[in-house]
Amino acid sequence: MKKILAILMALALVLGLAACGSKTLADEPENGSESTPAAADYADLKIGLICLHDENSTYDNNFILALKEVQAELGLSDDQVLIKTNIPEDDNCLTTAEELVDEGCNIIFADSFGHETYIMQAAQENPDVQFCHATGTHAHNAGIPNFHNAFASIYEGRFLAGVVAGMKVKEMIDSGKITADKAKIGYVGAFPYAEVKSGYTSFFLGVRYIVPEATMEVTFTNSWFDIALEREAALKLINNGCVLISQHADSEGAPKACEEKGIPNVAYNINTASIGPNTALVSSRINWAPYYKLAIEAVSKGESFDADWTGTIATGSVELLEVNEAVAAEGTDEKLEEVKGKIESGEIHVYDISTFTYKGETLDSYQADVIDDGTFQGDTEAVSDGYFHESEYRSAPYFDVDIDGITIL
């Protein structure tokens, strides 16, 4: 009996070894690399995106194009990606979120600051769906497991765009086109929120990195997207003597006005060289594709991901679009590479308190409003190690200091 058992065990061992050695080429990763996820891995996944405006808004279009990029990369069908446009910041947002849940979405993104309250409510009412909101301020301390905020250190991108602008202003001074005391730039802002203030301040500090004498005027449209108002605002700044215009507003109104008047322009979200071939310098933008991919892959694997996420230059989330060589000053590309390297190494901090003053004094302490509880009171010390720590304690910007050298119109 023992001999029979031994023979059977030996036979089983031989058959097992044969089975182990029976892999086909299809079982092996190509070229020895790890296998990549197939489109089938996402077969049961459906994604929703809620946009404040549509493709005509440079801001919303930036979100839409990034999602389509990720859709193509992951092999998702059009039926798996549902994009809802022109959704206002009111109960329509909640209704749209519920409709996307009913249509089977596993993860839903929303792109505008005012959508947050409704997205939070939708998350609480639909715990099995993940909700991701851009530019929001509550997820880091809301304690809602399926509600997330995301943003990026775009202030670094705007600083770099400011360096490009500063190089152009310096060229104007060196050529005698303007004198240093006329180095005044203009900025078209949407609202006087921290997000906009952080953006125009970092841009201004980038300009001043090259031209320390520079000053800036800012005017607000009180709208994220209004072509006529943005054009009017740009013309107002130009008529006030601004020699270069930038913006944090979502239409092509300002860039087109600059092209008409022959004033150099730095835009946001898209390359505007096609509409301003003689004036467009560069644009900065947040690339949302890395965050989309991170969140979508986490959902597809049933894994958790950050409640509050900040993208950086290193994650590919902060980008400076192609410099328009026909307009930019000579040496701009080289200077950009130099400054970018210093930011990445930590040699340069955008809000280095030695580079600006606030009410005539160094800003050596500041209580930022990081915990958004509706009181608009500072609650977190944001200055240490010689600089203001933007987007480190919360992804959404909280730098709201009106530094010297900037005039609000």
ABEGO torsion letter per residue (X at the ends): XAAAAAAAAAAAAAAAAAAAAABBAAABBBGGBBBBBBAAAAAABBBBBBBABBAABAAAAAAAAAAAAAAAAAGBBAAABBBBBGBBBBAAAAAAAAAAAAAGBABBBBABAAAAAAAAAAAAABAABBBBBBGBAAAAAAGBAABBBBBBBAAAAAAAAAAAAAAAAAAAAAAGABBAAABBBBBBBABABAAAAAAAAAAAAAAAAABAABBBBBBBAGBABBAAAAAAAAAAAAAAGBABBBBBBABAAAAAAAAAAGBBBBBBGBBAAAABAAABABBBBBBAAAAAAAAAAAAAAGBBBBABBBBBAAAGABBBBBBBAAABBBGAAAAAAAAAAAAAAGABBAABAAABBBGGBBBABBBBBABBAGAGBBABBABBGGBBBBGAABABBABABBBBGBBBX
